[in-house]
């Protein structure tokens, strides 16, 4: 049986909308969560990430990595060697997205199955 949600006050609604807006600003879009997942799977170099995340261009990947670093979700390390090697890794803060990623993954699988069944 579906749970019926109680209506929110205007202030509560605005608070929730603001919170969701803040979250989407940080992790929204087509690529950011995919990058975080790829990093959690051990793809730490730029080219590894680009090969793993099908369809992402180098320019977009570079911009998304900068945004994720700015928001404290990944750490960029430049290794002083020749040639210079740059690696990326998820931060401890990125682990706070674990439940979000699991929920999105489960919902995505359920939705895909729903669409298959309706076809």
TIDREN-131400 format. One record per residue: residue in one letter; y, z, x of N, C-alpha, C, O in turn. Coordinates in steps of 0.001 Angstrom, whole numbers, padded with zeros to 6 digits, always signed. Layout:
N
AYZXYZXYZXYZX ...
***
This chain:
119
X-001165+000000+000833+000000+000000+000000+001244+000000+000889+001319+000767+001849 X+002211-000848+000578+003432-000941+001366+004307+000263+001141+004433+000763+000023 X+004905+000719+002208+005817+001846+002136+007185+001330+001702+007703+000377+002284 X+007768+001954+000685+009083+001557+000196+010129+002317+000997+010071+003543+001093 X+011082+001596+001571+012134+002221+002359+013275+002670+001471+013683+001966+000547 X+013774+003837+001766+014927+004351+001028+016170+003594+001484+016288+003267+002665 X+017098+003311+000574+018329+002637+000966+019127+003510+001941+019131+004737+001844 X+019787+002854+002865+020608+003560+003846+022048+003622+003376+022507+002779+002605 X+022752+004636+003856+024186+004673+003603+024830+003579+004454+024204+003050+005373 X+026062+003250+004147+026764+002215+004909+026864+002604+006384+026695+001755+007260 X+027134+003869+006662+027245+004341+008054+025900+004225+008773+025845+003789+009923 X+024803+004620+008089+023472+004522+008690+023093+003072+008938+022518+002739+009974 X+023418+002215+007986+023135+000787+008131+023896+000225+009328+023319-000491+010146 X+025179+000541+009436+025990+000058+010556+025461+000569+011887+025468-000155+012882 X+025000+001821+011906+024442+002397+013128+023183+001639+013549+023007+001317+014725 X+022310+001356+012580+021082+000610+012885+021400-000817+013334+020794-001321+014281 X+022344-001465+012661+022737-002817+013048+023307-002847+014463+023020-003765+015231 X+024106-001853+014805+024677-001769+016148+023580-001561+017186+023583-002203+018237 X+022641-000661+016890+021549-000382+017827+020684-001623+018055+020323-001930+019191 X+020354-002328+016983+019551-003554+017111+020340-004616+017874+019781-005327+018710 X+021627-004725+017590+022479-005664+018318+022504-005367+019803+022429-006278+020627 X+022610-004078+020149+022593-003684+021566+021270-004064+022220+021251-004588+023334 X+020165-003798+021527+018844-004123+022069+018689-005630+022266+018213-006085+023306 X+019097-006397+021252+018964-007854+021353+019860-008428+022441+019516-009435+023059 X+020996-007802+022679+021885-008252+023762+021169-008149+025109+021332-009013+025970 X+020376-007091+025286+019703-006851+026566+018399-007634+026687+018122-008205+027742 X+017591-007669+025622+016252-008271+025742+016054-009485+024856+014958-010042+024808 X+017095-009902+024156+016957-011018+023223+016884-012355+023938+017066-012451+025152 X+016617-013360+023163+016521-014707+023695+015079-015102+023943+014141-014335+023722 X+014948-016300+024401+013628-016908+024553+012866-016411+025780+011636-016448+025788 X+013566-015947+026814+012918-015764+028100+012795-014336+028618+011851-014048+029354 X+013692-013441+028274+013757-012136+028944+012467-011332+028837+011972-010825+029844 X+011924-011210+027647+010684-010444+027515+009520-011134+028220+008627-010470+028748 X+009529-012442+028229+008476-013179+028954+008562-012897+030447+007537-012762+031115 X+009771-012808+030971+009958-012504+032392+009443-011098+032689+008743-010888+033679 X+009783-010149+031845+009331-008768+032052+007807-008695+032014+007199-008010+032836 X+007197-009386+031082+005730-009398+031002+005132-010025+032256+004171-009495+032815 X+005691-011147+032703+005182-011805+033913+005311-010892+035128+004419-010861+035976 X+006403-010155+035218+006578-009226+036333+005567-008092+036266+005056-007656+037297 X+005276-007613+035073+004292-006539+034925+002892-007016+035307+002027-006211+035654 X+002677-008332+035242+001386-008907+035613+001302-009196+037113+000275-009676+037590 X+002363-008911+037854+002314-009030+039309+002898-010301+039886+002641-010608+041050 X+003661-011040+039133+004320-012249+039641+005718-011861+040095+006643-011791+039286 X+005870-011606+041403+007089-010997+041886+008080-011948+042556+009241-011584+042745 X+007657-013140+042914+008572-014069+043573+009078-015100+042575+008428-015388+041570 X+010244-015648+042870+010921-016567+041962+010012-017720+041552+009861-018002+040363 X+009408-018387+042531+008563-019549+042221+007316-019162+041428+006859-019921+040574 X+006769-017984+041711+005623-017502+040925+006027-017321+039468+005305-017715+038552 X+007189-016721+039274+007674-016518+037905+007883-017849+037196+007480-018020+036045 X+008514-018785+037887+008799-020079+037262+007509-020813+036900+007437-021459+035854 X+006494-020718+037754+005217-021365+037442+004500-020659+036287+003840-021304+035472 X+004633-019353+036223+003945-018573+035192+004565-018776+033816+003856-018869+032813 X+005898-018843+033776+006608-018932+032499+006868-020402+032200+007865-020978+032636 X+005964-020981+031462+006004-022408+031172+007306-022808+030465+007688-022217+029455 X+007974-023822+031020+009142-024395+030375+010482-023837+030815+011519-024354+030400 X+010495-022805+031637+011777-022224+032058+012296-022978+033281+011548-023250+034220 X+013577-023308+033255+014182-024003+034401+014594-022982+035445+014726-021796+035144 X+014796-023439+036664+015207-022558+037752+016558-021912+037449+016761-020729+037722 X+017472-022685+036890+018804-022165+036585+018736-021062+035530+019370-020017+035677 X+017971-021295+034474+017839-020302+033412+017136-019055+033948+017560-017936+033661 X+016075-019238+034717+015356-018099+035295+016292-017270+036166+016293-016042+036087 X+017073-017927+036980+018018-017233+037848+019012-016403+037032+019264-015239+037346 X+019572-017005+035988+020531-016287+035135+019885-015111+034414+020474-014034+034327 X+018681-015313+033899+017996-014247+033172+017634-013096+034111+017737-011929+033731 X+017211-013419+035327+016899-012374+036310+018145-011545+036626+018066-010323+036745 X+019282-012204+036760+020545-011483+037017+020873-010546+035861+021259-009399+036085 X+020723-011023+034625+020997-010189+033452+020060-008986+033397+020494-007866+033126 X+018774-009223+033656+017798-008138+033607+018067-007106+034700+017894-005906+034488 X+018490-007583+035867+018832-006669+036947+020077-005852+036585+020125-004643+036812 X+021067-006520+036027+022296-005844+035605+022023-004727+034599+022695-003695+034607 X+021039-004939+033741+020702-003965+032713+019639-002958+033154+019163-002159+032348 X+019275-002998+034422+018379-001992+034979+016916-002159+034653+016138-001216+034797 X+016522-003355+034210+015122-003571+033837+014282-004131+034982+013058-003995+034974 X+014922-004755+035961+014198-005244+037131+014989-004899+038396+016193-004648+038354 X+014279-004897+039501+014887-004651+040805+014659-005880+041679+013544-006394+041773 X+015725-006339+042312+015669-007486+043227+015704-006956+044648+016570-006153+044996 X+014757-007408+045474+014695-006981+046865+014693-008208+047764+013891-009124+047582 X+015606-008217+048743+015653-009281+049738+014964-008753+050986+015401-007765+051576 X+013887-009417+051386+013125-009030+052574+013689-009781+053769+013743-011011+053782 X+014101-009032+054755+014753-009598+055938+013709-010192+056875+013205-009521+057775 X+013403-011438+056650+012452-012175+057489+012810-013645+057427+013677-014043+056649 X+012163-014439+058225+012421-015874+058202+011162-016567+057730+010107-016374+058334 X+011225-017368+056676+012376-017521+055801+012589-016258+054962+011688-015433+054811 X+013795-016130+054426+014130-014983+053595+013256-015011+052340+013104-016049+051696 X+012688-013862+052010+011847-013743+050828+012530-012774+049860+012936-011677+050243 X+012649-013196+048608+013225-012357+047558+012125-012048+046555+011424-012944+046084 X+011985-010771+046238+010999-010375+045232+011702-009621+044102+012781-009054+044272 X+011053-009641+042965+011545-008943+041776+010425-008055+041288+009250-008415+041361 X+010799-006884+040788+009787-005999+040223+010381-005237+039049+011585-004983+038997 X+009513-004877+038105+010011-004099+036966+010402-002701+037433+009768-002142+038328 X+011435-002144+036835+011849-000779+037144+011116+000196+036232+010450-000211+035280 X+011243+001477+036529+010682+002498+035644+011276+002365+034243+010588+002563+033242 X+012563+002028+034189+013237+001883+032901+012594+000784+032052+012567+000892+030826 X+012082-000261+032684+011452-001344+031929+010213-000857+031179+009811-001458+030183 X+009609+000233+031658+008419+000774+030992+008752+001330+029605+007854+001533+028788 X+010044+001577+029336+010432+002050+028007+010238+000969+026955+010302+001248+025757 X+010001-000259+027392+009776-001374+026465+008307-001548+026092+007963-002452+025331 X+007447-000696+026621+006004-000838+026402+005656-000939+024916+004942-001856+024508 X+006157+000000+024103+005833-000014+022673+006415-001242+021978+005793-001808+021079 X+007606-001648+022397+008246-002850+021826+007383-004069+022118+007122-004875+021226 X+006940-004207+023365+006117-005361+023759+004778-005365+023029+004315-006414+022582 X+004156-004197+022908+002873-004122+022202+003047-004479+020729+002231-005206+020162 X+004105-003968+020113+004352-004262+018696+004651-005736+018474+004135-006343+017535 X+005489-006317+019338+005811-007741+019210+004575-008611+019410+004375-009593+018696 X+003752-008247+020382+002533-009007+020639+001595-008945+019441+001060-009968+019014 X+001395-007753+018902+000513-007595+017736+001069-008356+016540+000318-009020+015824 X+002369-008268+016318+002970-008976+015194+002848-010489+015388+002557-011216+014437 X+003068-010961+016608+002955-012393+016887+001557-012917+016620+001391-013995+016049 X+000549-012156+017032-000839-012555+016765-001122-012586+015269-001750-013519+014768 X-000651-011549+014552-000858-011486+013110-000167-012666+012411-000733-013284+011509 X+001047-012962+012838+001801-014053+012222+001138-015409+012476+001052-016249+011580 X+000676-015605+013698-000014-016866+014026-001253-017026+013152-001521-018114+012642 X-002007-015943+012981-003204-015980+012135-002839-016248+010677-003536-016997+009992 X-001767-015652+010205-001290-015879+008838-000972-017362+008629-001361-017947+007618 X-000277-017956+009572+000071-019368+009457-001177-020249+009485-001249-021238+008755 X-002157-019902+010316-003413-020655+010367-004124-020594+009022-004628-021603+008529 X-004159-019414+008439-004865-019223+007174-004172-019944+006021-004829-020341+005059 X-002862-020116+006108-002122-020790+005047-002165-022307+005163-001798-023016+004226 X-002609-022796+006300-002646-024252+006519-003824-024899+005825-003998-026115+005909 
***
